[in-house]
Amino acid sequence: MTDPLENPGQDDGTTENQTPTLALVGDATVNHEAGTTYTDAGATASDAEDDNTTLTGQIAVTGTVDGVILGTYTLTYDVTDSD
């Protein structure tokens, strides 16, 4: 089998070993009132070969938001599915 770039041994469009999809639960950019607790709305993960609930529970979030200090903060979401 070949992929669209003609690389041998790659998936031919089936659901085998597909990369998971991450979707933000809220908006990509959030304005938050300083001095209050920030609660991340989170993200969900899905793919064709893994249980989506389990996969969503495996999302790793890096970055923090300090609700007291004014600034721009970035949260990054990552998930790895089964091989």
Secondary structure, DSSP 8 states (H G I E B T S, - for coil): -B-TT--BT---SSSTT---EEEESS-SS----TTS------EEEE-SSS-HHHHHHT-EEE----SSS-S----EEE-----
